[in-house]
Amino acid sequence: MNNIKDTLEYILKSIVPNPDEITVDSQESDGLTIFEISAPEELIGKIIGKEGKVIKSIRTILNVSYPTSKFILKIKE
């Protein structure tokens, strides 16, 4: 993986049964990258996980892999 967006897409598409239904858009402003994850409602539960454990783990992996990057993950239906 060359950048944070590719890594995020790889992780998300690995944990859901229908990877073609997930898209990740990014916007940059003032050194902060905002990633908008679009997925159908039935897949959002798998992305978030119980008590948010999966999405928190994804954030942790990205923070460890790209320590100098500042980002926000947003999930939209």
mmJSON file of the N, C-alpha and C atoms, coordinates in Angstrom:
{"data_MODEL":{"atom_site":{
"group_PDB":["ATOM","ATOM","ATOM","ATOM","ATOM","ATOM","ATOM","ATOM","ATOM","ATOM","ATOM","ATOM","ATOM","ATOM","ATOM","ATOM","ATOM","ATOM","ATOM","ATOM","ATOM","ATOM","ATOM","ATOM","ATOM","ATOM","ATOM","ATOM","ATOM","ATOM","ATOM","ATOM","ATOM","ATOM","ATOM","ATOM","ATOM","ATOM","ATOM","ATOM","ATOM","ATOM","ATOM","ATOM","ATOM","ATOM","ATOM","ATOM","ATOM","ATOM","ATOM","ATOM","ATOM","ATOM","ATOM","ATOM","ATOM","ATOM","ATOM","ATOM","ATOM","ATOM","ATOM","ATOM","ATOM","ATOM","ATOM","ATOM","ATOM","ATOM","ATOM","ATOM","ATOM","ATOM","ATOM","ATOM","ATOM","ATOM","ATOM","ATOM","ATOM","ATOM","ATOM","ATOM","ATOM","ATOM","ATOM","ATOM","ATOM","ATOM","ATOM","ATOM","ATOM","ATOM","ATOM","ATOM","ATOM","ATOM","ATOM","ATOM","ATOM","ATOM","ATOM","ATOM","ATOM","ATOM","ATOM","ATOM","ATOM","ATOM","ATOM","ATOM","ATOM","ATOM","ATOM","ATOM","ATOM","ATOM","ATOM","ATOM","ATOM","ATOM","ATOM","ATOM","ATOM","ATOM","ATOM","ATOM","ATOM","ATOM","ATOM","ATOM","ATOM","ATOM","ATOM","ATOM","ATOM","ATOM","ATOM","ATOM","ATOM","ATOM","ATOM","ATOM","ATOM","ATOM","ATOM","ATOM","ATOM","ATOM","ATOM","ATOM","ATOM","ATOM","ATOM","ATOM","ATOM","ATOM","ATOM","ATOM","ATOM","ATOM","ATOM","ATOM","ATOM","ATOM","ATOM","ATOM","ATOM","ATOM","ATOM","ATOM","ATOM","ATOM","ATOM","ATOM","ATOM","ATOM","ATOM","ATOM","ATOM","ATOM","ATOM","ATOM","ATOM","ATOM","ATOM","ATOM","ATOM","ATOM","ATOM","ATOM","ATOM","ATOM","ATOM","ATOM","ATOM","ATOM","ATOM","ATOM","ATOM","ATOM","ATOM","ATOM","ATOM","ATOM","ATOM","ATOM","ATOM","ATOM","ATOM","ATOM","ATOM","ATOM","ATOM","ATOM","ATOM","ATOM","ATOM","ATOM","ATOM","ATOM","ATOM","ATOM","ATOM","ATOM","ATOM","ATOM","ATOM","ATOM","ATOM"],
"id":[1,2,3,4,5,6,7,8,9,10,11,12,13,14,15,16,17,18,19,20,21,22,23,24,25,26,27,28,29,30,31,32,33,34,35,36,37,38,39,40,41,42,43,44,45,46,47,48,49,50,51,52,53,54,55,56,57,58,59,60,61,62,63,64,65,66,67,68,69,70,71,72,73,74,75,76,77,78,79,80,81,82,83,84,85,86,87,88,89,90,91,92,93,94,95,96,97,98,99,100,101,102,103,104,105,106,107,108,109,110,111,112,113,114,115,116,117,118,119,120,121,122,123,124,125,126,127,128,129,130,131,132,133,134,135,136,137,138,139,140,141,142,143,144,145,146,147,148,149,150,151,152,153,154,155,156,157,158,159,160,161,162,163,164,165,166,167,168,169,170,171,172,173,174,175,176,177,178,179,180,181,182,183,184,185,186,187,188,189,190,191,192,193,194,195,196,197,198,199,200,201,202,203,204,205,206,207,208,209,210,211,212,213,214,215,216,217,218,219,220,221,222,223,224,225,226,227,228,229,230,231],
"type_symbol":["N","C","C","N","C","C","N","C","C","N","C","C","N","C","C","N","C","C","N","C","C","N","C","C","N","C","C","N","C","C","N","C","C","N","C","C","N","C","C","N","C","C","N","C","C","N","C","C","N","C","C","N","C","C","N","C","C","N","C","C","N","C","C","N","C","C","N","C","C","N","C","C","N","C","C","N","C","C","N","C","C","N","C","C","N","C","C","N","C","C","N","C","C","N","C","C","N","C","C","N","C","C","N","C","C","N","C","C","N","C","C","N","C","C","N","C","C","N","C","C","N","C","C","N","C","C","N","C","C","N","C","C","N","C","C","N","C","C","N","C","C","N","C","C","N","C","C","N","C","C","N","C","C","N","C","C","N","C","C","N","C","C","N","C","C","N","C","C","N","C","C","N","C","C","N","C","C","N","C","C","N","C","C","N","C","C","N","C","C","N","C","C","N","C","C","N","C","C","N","C","C","N","C","C","N","C","C","N","C","C","N","C","C","N","C","C","N","C","C","N","C","C","N","C","C","N","C","C","N","C","C"],
"label_atom_id":["N","CA","C","N","CA","C","N","CA","C","N","CA","C","N","CA","C","N","CA","C","N","CA","C","N","CA","C","N","CA","C","N","CA","C","N","CA","C","N","CA","C","N","CA","C","N","CA","C","N","CA","C","N","CA","C","N","CA","C","N","CA","C","N","CA","C","N","CA","C","N","CA","C","N","CA","C","N","CA","C","N","CA","C","N","CA","C","N","CA","C","N","CA","C","N","CA","C","N","CA","C","N","CA","C","N","CA","C","N","CA","C","N","CA","C","N","CA","C","N","CA","C","N","CA","C","N","CA","C","N","CA","C","N","CA","C","N","CA","C","N","CA","C","N","CA","C","N","CA","C","N","CA","C","N","CA","C","N","CA","C","N","CA","C","N","CA","C","N","CA","C","N","CA","C","N","CA","C","N","CA","C","N","CA","C","N","CA","C","N","CA","C","N","CA","C","N","CA","C","N","CA","C","N","CA","C","N","CA","C","N","CA","C","N","CA","C","N","CA","C","N","CA","C","N","CA","C","N","CA","C","N","CA","C","N","CA","C","N","CA","C","N","CA","C","N","CA","C","N","CA","C","N","CA","C","N","CA","C","N","CA","C","N","CA","C","N","CA","C"],
"label_alt_id":[null,null,null,null,null,null,null,null,null,null,null,null,null,null,null,null,null,null,null,null,null,null,null,null,null,null,null,null,null,null,null,null,null,null,null,null,null,null,null,null,null,null,null,null,null,null,null,null,null,null,null,null,null,null,null,null,null,null,null,null,null,null,null,null,null,null,null,null,null,null,null,null,null,null,null,null,null,null,null,null,null,null,null,null,null,null,null,null,null,null,null,null,null,null,null,null,null,null,null,null,null,null,null,null,null,null,null,null,null,null,null,null,null,null,null,null,null,null,null,null,null,null,null,null,null,null,null,null,null,null,null,null,null,null,null,null,null,null,null,null,null,null,null,null,null,null,null,null,null,null,null,null,null,null,null,null,null,null,null,null,null,null,null,null,null,null,null,null,null,null,null,null,null,null,null,null,null,null,null,null,null,null,null,null,null,null,null,null,null,null,null,null,null,null,null,null,null,null,null,null,null,null,null,null,null,null,null,null,null,null,null,null,null,null,null,null,null,null,null,null,null,null,null,null,null,null,null,null,null,null,null],
"label_comp_id":["MET","MET","MET","ASN","ASN","ASN","ASN","ASN","ASN","ILE","ILE","ILE","LYS","LYS","LYS","ASP","ASP","ASP","THR","THR","THR","LEU","LEU","LEU","GLU","GLU","GLU","TYR","TYR","TYR","ILE","ILE","ILE","LEU","LEU","LEU","LYS","LYS","LYS","SER","SER","SER","ILE","ILE","ILE","VAL","VAL","VAL","PRO","PRO","PRO","ASN","ASN","ASN","PRO","PRO","PRO","ASP","ASP","ASP","GLU","GLU","GLU","ILE","ILE","ILE","THR","THR","THR","VAL","VAL","VAL","ASP","ASP","ASP","SER","SER","SER","GLN","GLN","GLN","GLU","GLU","GLU","SER","SER","SER","ASP","ASP","ASP","GLY","GLY","GLY","LEU","LEU","LEU","THR","THR","THR","ILE","ILE","ILE","PHE","PHE","PHE","GLU","GLU","GLU","ILE","ILE","ILE","SER","SER","SER","ALA","ALA","ALA","PRO","PRO","PRO","GLU","GLU","GLU","GLU","GLU","GLU","LEU","LEU","LEU","ILE","ILE","ILE","GLY","GLY","GLY","LYS","LYS","LYS","ILE","ILE","ILE","ILE","ILE","ILE","GLY","GLY","GLY","LYS","LYS","LYS","GLU","GLU","GLU","GLY","GLY","GLY","LYS","LYS","LYS","VAL","VAL","VAL","ILE","ILE","ILE","LYS","LYS","LYS","SER","SER","SER","ILE","ILE","ILE","ARG","ARG","ARG","THR","THR","THR","ILE","ILE","ILE","LEU","LEU","LEU","ASN","ASN","ASN","VAL","VAL","VAL","SER","SER","SER","TYR","TYR","TYR","PRO","PRO","PRO","THR","THR","THR","SER","SER","SER","LYS","LYS","LYS","PHE","PHE","PHE","ILE","ILE","ILE","LEU","LEU","LEU","LYS","LYS","LYS","ILE","ILE","ILE","LYS","LYS","LYS","GLU","GLU","GLU"],
"label_asym_id":["A","A","A","A","A","A","A","A","A","A","A","A","A","A","A","A","A","A","A","A","A","A","A","A","A","A","A","A","A","A","A","A","A","A","A","A","A","A","A","A","A","A","A","A","A","A","A","A","A","A","A","A","A","A","A","A","A","A","A","A","A","A","A","A","A","A","A","A","A","A","A","A","A","A","A","A","A","A","A","A","A","A","A","A","A","A","A","A","A","A","A","A","A","A","A","A","A","A","A","A","A","A","A","A","A","A","A","A","A","A","A","A","A","A","A","A","A","A","A","A","A","A","A","A","A","A","A","A","A","A","A","A","A","A","A","A","A","A","A","A","A","A","A","A","A","A","A","A","A","A","A","A","A","A","A","A","A","A","A","A","A","A","A","A","A","A","A","A","A","A","A","A","A","A","A","A","A","A","A","A","A","A","A","A","A","A","A","A","A","A","A","A","A","A","A","A","A","A","A","A","A","A","A","A","A","A","A","A","A","A","A","A","A","A","A","A","A","A","A","A","A","A","A","A","A","A","A","A","A","A","A"],
"label_entity_id":["1","1","1","1","1","1","1","1","1","1","1","1","1","1","1","1","1","1","1","1","1","1","1","1","1","1","1","1","1","1","1","1","1","1","1","1","1","1","1","1","1","1","1","1","1","1","1","1","1","1","1","1","1","1","1","1","1","1","1","1","1","1","1","1","1","1","1","1","1","1","1","1","1","1","1","1","1","1","1","1","1","1","1","1","1","1","1","1","1","1","1","1","1","1","1","1","1","1","1","1","1","1","1","1","1","1","1","1","1","1","1","1","1","1","1","1","1","1","1","1","1","1","1","1","1","1","1","1","1","1","1","1","1","1","1","1","1","1","1","1","1","1","1","1","1","1","1","1","1","1","1","1","1","1","1","1","1","1","1","1","1","1","1","1","1","1","1","1","1","1","1","1","1","1","1","1","1","1","1","1","1","1","1","1","1","1","1","1","1","1","1","1","1","1","1","1","1","1","1","1","1","1","1","1","1","1","1","1","1","1","1","1","1","1","1","1","1","1","1","1","1","1","1","1","1","1","1","1","1","1","1"],
"label_seq_id":[1,1,1,2,2,2,3,3,3,4,4,4,5,5,5,6,6,6,7,7,7,8,8,8,9,9,9,10,10,10,11,11,11,12,12,12,13,13,13,14,14,14,15,15,15,16,16,16,17,17,17,18,18,18,19,19,19,20,20,20,21,21,21,22,22,22,23,23,23,24,24,24,25,25,25,26,26,26,27,27,27,28,28,28,29,29,29,30,30,30,31,31,31,32,32,32,33,33,33,34,34,34,35,35,35,36,36,36,37,37,37,38,38,38,39,39,39,40,40,40,41,41,41,42,42,42,43,43,43,44,44,44,45,45,45,46,46,46,47,47,47,48,48,48,49,49,49,50,50,50,51,51,51,52,52,52,53,53,53,54,54,54,55,55,55,56,56,56,57,57,57,58,58,58,59,59,59,60,60,60,61,61,61,62,62,62,63,63,63,64,64,64,65,65,65,66,66,66,67,67,67,68,68,68,69,69,69,70,70,70,71,71,71,72,72,72,73,73,73,74,74,74,75,75,75,76,76,76,77,77,77],
"pdbx_PDB_ins_code":[null,null,null,null,null,null,null,null,null,null,null,null,null,null,null,null,null,null,null,null,null,null,null,null,null,null,null,null,null,null,null,null,null,null,null,null,null,null,null,null,null,null,null,null,null,null,null,null,null,null,null,null,null,null,null,null,null,null,null,null,null,null,null,null,null,null,null,null,null,null,null,null,null,null,null,null,null,null,null,null,null,null,null,null,null,null,null,null,null,null,null,null,null,null,null,null,null,null,null,null,null,null,null,null,null,null,null,null,null,null,null,null,null,null,null,null,null,null,null,null,null,null,null,null,null,null,null,null,null,null,null,null,null,null,null,null,null,null,null,null,null,null,null,null,null,null,null,null,null,null,null,null,null,null,null,null,null,null,null,null,null,null,null,null,null,null,null,null,null,null,null,null,null,null,null,null,null,null,null,null,null,null,null,null,null,null,null,null,null,null,null,null,null,null,null,null,null,null,null,null,null,null,null,null,null,null,null,null,null,null,null,null,null,null,null,null,null,null,null,null,null,null,null,null,null,null,null,null,null,null,null],
"Cartn_x":[0.842,0.0,0.891,0.586,1.42,0.928,-0.358,-0.868,-1.996,-2.401,-3.389,-4.752,-5.13,-6.429,-6.455,-5.383,-5.319,-5.387,-4.696,-4.701,-6.1,-6.761,-8.12,-9.074,-9.014,-9.881,-9.614,-8.354,-7.999,-8.596,-8.459,-8.987,-10.509,-11.172,-12.637,-13.17,-12.564,-13.044,-12.733,-11.801,-11.469,-12.454,-13.155,-14.026,-15.5,-15.865,-17.276,-17.449,-18.645,-18.863,-19.001,-19.434,-19.618,-18.69,-17.418,-16.472,-16.745,-17.478,-17.753,-18.721,-19.434,-20.43,-19.851,-18.56,-17.92,-17.075,-17.222,-16.373,-15.789,-14.592,-13.92,-13.534,-14.049,-13.7,-12.864,-11.944,-11.102,-11.059,-10.944,-10.8,-9.699,-8.873,-7.793,-8.003,-7.714,-7.742,-6.864,-5.929,-5.031,-4.302,-3.813,-3.059,-3.907,-5.223,-6.144,-6.875,-6.888,-7.587,-8.864,-9.969,-11.267,-11.648,-11.804,-12.209,-13.676,-14.472,-15.896,-16.111,-16.561,-16.803,-18.28,-18.569,-19.962,-20.222,-21.289,-21.648,-23.138,-23.728,-25.134,-25.335,-26.541,-26.855,-26.5,-26.704,-26.431,-24.932,-24.073,-22.627,-22.033,-22.735,-22.22,-22.017,-22.91,-22.769,-21.489,-21.108,-19.86,-18.644,-18.744,-17.623,-17.44,-18.533,-18.451,-18.151,-18.83,-18.612,-19.326,-19.312,-19.95,-19.206,-19.961,-19.424,-18.324,-18.314,-17.339,-15.945,-15.817,-14.493,-13.775,-14.498,-13.85,-13.331,-14.149,-13.725,-12.588,-12.631,-11.539,-10.244,-10.345,-9.168,-8.6,-9.486,-9.029,-8.289,-8.824,-8.148,-6.777,-6.696,-5.426,-4.405,-4.82,-3.914,-3.401,-4.3,-3.89,-2.976,-3.245,-2.382,-0.981,-0.879,0.423,1.159,0.426,1.041,1.459,0.709,0.975,0.983,2.028,2.033,2.046,2.486,2.536,1.259,0.344,-0.901,-1.977,-2.729,-3.889,-5.123,-6.071,-7.234,-8.468,-9.608,-10.902,-11.636,-12.26,-13.074,-14.544,-15.275,-16.716,-17.421,-18.506,-19.269,-20.623,-20.966,-22.278,-22.959,-24.277,-25.072,-25.325],
"Cartn_y":[-1.172,0.0,1.239,2.139,3.332,4.506,4.576,5.717,5.281,6.204,5.892,5.52,6.144,5.845,4.413,3.978,2.603,1.594,1.898,1.007,0.928,2.073,2.106,1.298,1.495,0.744,-0.753,-1.14,-2.559,-3.183,-2.497,-3.016,-3.131,-2.069,-2.073,-3.155,-3.31,-4.296,-5.722,-5.872,-7.201,-7.686,-6.775,-7.184,-7.302,-6.924,-7.009,-8.045,-8.641,-9.662,-9.098,-7.851,-7.237,-6.024,-6.237,-5.118,-4.082,-4.465,-3.52,-2.42,-2.606,-1.629,-0.54,-0.604,0.38,1.331,2.633,3.631,4.542,5.023,5.933,7.185,8.337,9.626,10.394,11.204,11.962,13.432,14.263,15.707,16.165,17.079,17.598,19.077,19.478,20.889,21.128,22.025,22.416,21.235,20.307,19.175,18.071,18.208,17.209,16.557,15.242,14.508,13.932,14.171,13.636,12.534,11.326,10.189,9.928,9.934,9.619,8.218,7.338,5.95,5.809,5.423,5.22,3.728,3.281,1.863,1.717,0.624,0.36,0.145,0.371,0.3,-1.05,-2.134,-3.459,-3.725,-2.992,-3.167,-2.232,-1.179,-0.203,-0.847,-1.746,-2.452,-3.267,-3.876,-4.644,-3.729,-2.546,-1.6,-1.021,-0.707,-0.108,-1.174,-2.31,-3.389,-3.133,-4.125,-3.985,-2.946,-1.998,-0.903,-0.129,-0.176,0.582,-0.009,-1.267,-1.877,-1.992,-2.304,-2.487,-1.157,-0.123,1.173,1.757,1.523,1.98,1.246,-0.034,-0.818,-0.335,0.003,0.531,1.843,2.728,3.994,3.744,2.769,2.454,1.952,1.066,0.55,1.684,2.58,3.699,4.659,4.904,5.79,5.216,3.911,3.266,3.223,2.963,2.844,4.188,5.238,6.581,7.584,7.579,8.41,9.915,10.353,11.795,12.322,11.443,11.855,12.157,13.215,13.553,13.305,12.537,12.186,11.995,12.055,11.796,10.795,9.817,8.854,9.179,9.373,9.615,8.524,8.021,6.975,7.543,7.379,7.842,6.732,6.753,5.722,6.106],
"Cartn_z":[0.0,0.0,0.0,-0.884,-1.014,-0.195,0.036,0.805,1.736,2.562,3.597,3.006,1.9,1.287,0.757,0.098,-0.399,0.744,1.832,2.991,3.592,3.729,4.265,3.396,2.08,1.17,1.265,1.342,1.445,2.706,3.832,5.096,5.033,4.568,4.52,3.602,2.442,1.479,1.919,2.849,3.364,4.421,5.079,6.189,5.818,4.599,4.199,3.09,3.002,1.973,0.555,0.418,-0.903,-1.05,-1.352,-1.377,-2.474,-3.511,-4.599,-4.188,-3.09,-2.648,-1.757,-1.461,-0.583,-1.419,-1.14,-1.784,-0.706,-0.98,-0.055,-0.828,-0.394,-0.984,0.025,-0.47,0.459,0.075,1.1,0.936,1.866,1.39,2.232,2.485,3.731,4.071,5.291,5.177,6.266,6.896,6.08,6.592,7.198,7.131,7.665,6.496,6.467,5.417,5.997,5.304,5.717,4.737,5.263,4.441,4.682,3.608,3.69,3.146,4.011,3.639,3.31,2.079,1.658,1.531,2.176,2.135,2.371,1.89,2.187,3.687,4.14,5.572,6.192,5.438,6.008,6.205,5.512,5.676,6.724,7.045,8.008,9.382,9.751,11.022,11.094,9.983,9.952,10.036,9.448,9.469,10.869,11.534,12.869,13.922,13.855,14.812,16.122,16.999,18.31,19.125,19.633,20.446,19.723,18.382,17.608,17.595,17.96,18.072,16.733,15.66,14.357,13.819,13.845,13.316,14.169,15.473,16.341,15.994,15.7,15.318,13.989,13.055,11.761,11.975,12.811,13.119,13.735,14.648,15.299,14.286,13.39,12.36,11.483,11.083,10.229,10.974,12.252,13.044,13.204,13.392,13.54,12.199,11.121,9.797,9.218,9.538,9.002,10.156,10.977,12.193,11.944,10.777,10.515,9.871,9.514,8.86,9.885,9.609,10.43,9.583,10.122,9.33,10.214,9.55,10.177,9.289,9.903,9.159,9.396,8.307,8.387,7.615,8.178,7.522,7.133,5.86,5.405,4.633,4.675,4.004,2.569],
"occupancy":[1.0,1.0,1.0,1.0,1.0,1.0,1.0,1.0,1.0,1.0,1.0,1.0,1.0,1.0,1.0,1.0,1.0,1.0,1.0,1.0,1.0,1.0,1.0,1.0,1.0,1.0,1.0,1.0,1.0,1.0,1.0,1.0,1.0,1.0,1.0,1.0,1.0,1.0,1.0,1.0,1.0,1.0,1.0,1.0,1.0,1.0,1.0,1.0,1.0,1.0,1.0,1.0,1.0,1.0,1.0,1.0,1.0,1.0,1.0,1.0,1.0,1.0,1.0,1.0,1.0,1.0,1.0,1.0,1.0,1.0,1.0,1.0,1.0,1.0,1.0,1.0,1.0,1.0,1.0,1.0,1.0,1.0,1.0,1.0,1.0,1.0,1.0,1.0,1.0,1.0,1.0,1.0,1.0,1.0,1.0,1.0,1.0,1.0,1.0,1.0,1.0,1.0,1.0,1.0,1.0,1.0,1.0,1.0,1.0,1.0,1.0,1.0,1.0,1.0,1.0,1.0,1.0,1.0,1.0,1.0,1.0,1.0,1.0,1.0,1.0,1.0,1.0,1.0,1.0,1.0,1.0,1.0,1.0,1.0,1.0,1.0,1.0,1.0,1.0,1.0,1.0,1.0,1.0,1.0,1.0,1.0,1.0,1.0,1.0,1.0,1.0,1.0,1.0,1.0,1.0,1.0,1.0,1.0,1.0,1.0,1.0,1.0,1.0,1.0,1.0,1.0,1.0,1.0,1.0,1.0,1.0,1.0,1.0,1.0,1.0,1.0,1.0,1.0,1.0,1.0,1.0,1.0,1.0,1.0,1.0,1.0,1.0,1.0,1.0,1.0,1.0,1.0,1.0,1.0,1.0,1.0,1.0,1.0,1.0,1.0,1.0,1.0,1.0,1.0,1.0,1.0,1.0,1.0,1.0,1.0,1.0,1.0,1.0,1.0,1.0,1.0,1.0,1.0,1.0,1.0,1.0,1.0,1.0,1.0,1.0,1.0,1.0,1.0,1.0,1.0,1.0],
"B_iso_or_equiv":[0.0,0.0,0.0,0.0,0.0,0.0,0.0,0.0,0.0,0.0,0.0,0.0,0.0,0.0,0.0,0.0,0.0,0.0,0.0,0.0,0.0,0.0,0.0,0.0,0.0,0.0,0.0,0.0,0.0,0.0,0.0,0.0,0.0,0.0,0.0,0.0,0.0,0.0,0.0,0.0,0.0,0.0,0.0,0.0,0.0,0.0,0.0,0.0,0.0,0.0,0.0,0.0,0.0,0.0,0.0,0.0,0.0,0.0,0.0,0.0,0.0,0.0,0.0,0.0,0.0,0.0,0.0,0.0,0.0,0.0,0.0,0.0,0.0,0.0,0.0,0.0,0.0,0.0,0.0,0.0,0.0,0.0,0.0,0.0,0.0,0.0,0.0,0.0,0.0,0.0,0.0,0.0,0.0,0.0,0.0,0.0,0.0,0.0,0.0,0.0,0.0,0.0,0.0,0.0,0.0,0.0,0.0,0.0,0.0,0.0,0.0,0.0,0.0,0.0,0.0,0.0,0.0,0.0,0.0,0.0,0.0,0.0,0.0,0.0,0.0,0.0,0.0,0.0,0.0,0.0,0.0,0.0,0.0,0.0,0.0,0.0,0.0,0.0,0.0,0.0,0.0,0.0,0.0,0.0,0.0,0.0,0.0,0.0,0.0,0.0,0.0,0.0,0.0,0.0,0.0,0.0,0.0,0.0,0.0,0.0,0.0,0.0,0.0,0.0,0.0,0.0,0.0,0.0,0.0,0.0,0.0,0.0,0.0,0.0,0.0,0.0,0.0,0.0,0.0,0.0,0.0,0.0,0.0,0.0,0.0,0.0,0.0,0.0,0.0,0.0,0.0,0.0,0.0,0.0,0.0,0.0,0.0,0.0,0.0,0.0,0.0,0.0,0.0,0.0,0.0,0.0,0.0,0.0,0.0,0.0,0.0,0.0,0.0,0.0,0.0,0.0,0.0,0.0,0.0,0.0,0.0,0.0,0.0,0.0,0.0,0.0,0.0,0.0,0.0,0.0,0.0],
"pdbx_formal_charge":[null,null,null,null,null,null,null,null,null,null,null,null,null,null,null,null,null,null,null,null,null,null,null,null,null,null,null,null,null,null,null,null,null,null,null,null,null,null,null,null,null,null,null,null,null,null,null,null,null,null,null,null,null,null,null,null,null,null,null,null,null,null,null,null,null,null,null,null,null,null,null,null,null,null,null,null,null,null,null,null,null,null,null,null,null,null,null,null,null,null,null,null,null,null,null,null,null,null,null,null,null,null,null,null,null,null,null,null,null,null,null,null,null,null,null,null,null,null,null,null,null,null,null,null,null,null,null,null,null,null,null,null,null,null,null,null,null,null,null,null,null,null,null,null,null,null,null,null,null,null,null,null,null,null,null,null,null,null,null,null,null,null,null,null,null,null,null,null,null,null,null,null,null,null,null,null,null,null,null,null,null,null,null,null,null,null,null,null,null,null,null,null,null,null,null,null,null,null,null,null,null,null,null,null,null,null,null,null,null,null,null,null,null,null,null,null,null,null,null,null,null,null,null,null,null,null,null,null,null,null,null],
"auth_seq_id":[1,1,1,2,2,2,3,3,3,4,4,4,5,5,5,6,6,6,7,7,7,8,8,8,9,9,9,10,10,10,11,11,11,12,12,12,13,13,13,14,14,14,15,15,15,16,16,16,17,17,17,18,18,18,19,19,19,20,20,20,21,21,21,22,22,22,23,23,23,24,24,24,25,25,25,26,26,26,27,27,27,28,28,28,29,29,29,30,30,30,31,31,31,32,32,32,33,33,33,34,34,34,35,35,35,36,36,36,37,37,37,38,38,38,39,39,39,40,40,40,41,41,41,42,42,42,43,43,43,44,44,44,45,45,45,46,46,46,47,47,47,48,48,48,49,49,49,50,50,50,51,51,51,52,52,52,53,53,53,54,54,54,55,55,55,56,56,56,57,57,57,58,58,58,59,59,59,60,60,60,61,61,61,62,62,62,63,63,63,64,64,64,65,65,65,66,66,66,67,67,67,68,68,68,69,69,69,70,70,70,71,71,71,72,72,72,73,73,73,74,74,74,75,75,75,76,76,76,77,77,77],
"auth_comp_id":["MET","MET","MET","ASN","ASN","ASN","ASN","ASN","ASN","ILE","ILE","ILE","LYS","LYS","LYS","ASP","ASP","ASP","THR","THR","THR","LEU","LEU","LEU","GLU","GLU","GLU","TYR","TYR","TYR","ILE","ILE","ILE","LEU","LEU","LEU","LYS","LYS","LYS","SER","SER","SER","ILE","ILE","ILE","VAL","VAL","VAL","PRO","PRO","PRO","ASN","ASN","ASN","PRO","PRO","PRO","ASP","ASP","ASP","GLU","GLU","GLU","ILE","ILE","ILE","THR","THR","THR","VAL","VAL","VAL","ASP","ASP","ASP","SER","SER","SER","GLN","GLN","GLN","GLU","GLU","GLU","SER","SER","SER","ASP","ASP","ASP","GLY","GLY","GLY","LEU","LEU","LEU","THR","THR","THR","ILE","ILE","ILE","PHE","PHE","PHE","GLU","GLU","GLU","ILE","ILE","ILE","SER","SER","SER","ALA","ALA","ALA","PRO","PRO","PRO","GLU","GLU","GLU","GLU","GLU","GLU","LEU","LEU","LEU","ILE","ILE","ILE","GLY","GLY","GLY","LYS","LYS","LYS","ILE","ILE","ILE","ILE","ILE","ILE","GLY","GLY","GLY","LYS","LYS","LYS","GLU","GLU","GLU","GLY","GLY","GLY","LYS","LYS","LYS","VAL","VAL","VAL","ILE","ILE","ILE","LYS","LYS","LYS","SER","SER","SER","ILE","ILE","ILE","ARG","ARG","ARG","THR","THR","THR","ILE","ILE","ILE","LEU","LEU","LEU","ASN","ASN","ASN","VAL","VAL","VAL","SER","SER","SER","TYR","TYR","TYR","PRO","PRO","PRO","THR","THR","THR","SER","SER","SER","LYS","LYS","LYS","PHE","PHE","PHE","ILE","ILE","ILE","LEU","LEU","LEU","LYS","LYS","LYS","ILE","ILE","ILE","LYS","LYS","LYS","GLU","GLU","GLU"],
"auth_asym_id":["A","A","A","A","A","A","A","A","A","A","A","A","A","A","A","A","A","A","A","A","A","A","A","A","A","A","A","A","A","A","A","A","A","A","A","A","A","A","A","A","A","A","A","A","A","A","A","A","A","A","A","A","A","A","A","A","A","A","A","A","A","A","A","A","A","A","A","A","A","A","A","A","A","A","A","A","A","A","A","A","A","A","A","A","A","A","A","A","A","A","A","A","A","A","A","A","A","A","A","A","A","A","A","A","A","A","A","A","A","A","A","A","A","A","A","A","A","A","A","A","A","A","A","A","A","A","A","A","A","A","A","A","A","A","A","A","A","A","A","A","A","A","A","A","A","A","A","A","A","A","A","A","A","A","A","A","A","A","A","A","A","A","A","A","A","A","A","A","A","A","A","A","A","A","A","A","A","A","A","A","A","A","A","A","A","A","A","A","A","A","A","A","A","A","A","A","A","A","A","A","A","A","A","A","A","A","A","A","A","A","A","A","A","A","A","A","A","A","A","A","A","A","A","A","A","A","A","A","A","A","A"],
"auth_atom_id":["N","CA","C","N","CA","C","N","CA","C","N","CA","C","N","CA","C","N","CA","C","N","CA","C","N","CA","C","N","CA","C","N","CA","C","N","CA","C","N","CA","C","N","CA","C","N","CA","C","N","CA","C","N","CA","C","N","CA","C","N","CA","C","N","CA","C","N","CA","C","N","CA","C","N","CA","C","N","CA","C","N","CA","C","N","CA","C","N","CA","C","N","CA","C","N","CA","C","N","CA","C","N","CA","C","N","CA","C","N","CA","C","N","CA","C","N","CA","C","N","CA","C","N","CA","C","N","CA","C","N","CA","C","N","CA","C","N","CA","C","N","CA","C","N","CA","C","N","CA","C","N","CA","C","N","CA","C","N","CA","C","N","CA","C","N","CA","C","N","CA","C","N","CA","C","N","CA","C","N","CA","C","N","CA","C","N","CA","C","N","CA","C","N","CA","C","N","CA","C","N","CA","C","N","CA","C","N","CA","C","N","CA","C","N","CA","C","N","CA","C","N","CA","C","N","CA","C","N","CA","C","N","CA","C","N","CA","C","N","CA","C","N","CA","C","N","CA","C","N","CA","C","N","CA","C","N","CA","C","N","CA","C","N","CA","C","N","CA","C"],
"pdbx_PDB_model_num":[1,1,1,1,1,1,1,1,1,1,1,1,1,1,1,1,1,1,1,1,1,1,1,1,1,1,1,1,1,1,1,1,1,1,1,1,1,1,1,1,1,1,1,1,1,1,1,1,1,1,1,1,1,1,1,1,1,1,1,1,1,1,1,1,1,1,1,1,1,1,1,1,1,1,1,1,1,1,1,1,1,1,1,1,1,1,1,1,1,1,1,1,1,1,1,1,1,1,1,1,1,1,1,1,1,1,1,1,1,1,1,1,1,1,1,1,1,1,1,1,1,1,1,1,1,1,1,1,1,1,1,1,1,1,1,1,1,1,1,1,1,1,1,1,1,1,1,1,1,1,1,1,1,1,1,1,1,1,1,1,1,1,1,1,1,1,1,1,1,1,1,1,1,1,1,1,1,1,1,1,1,1,1,1,1,1,1,1,1,1,1,1,1,1,1,1,1,1,1,1,1,1,1,1,1,1,1,1,1,1,1,1,1,1,1,1,1,1,1,1,1,1,1,1,1,1,1,1,1,1,1]
}}}
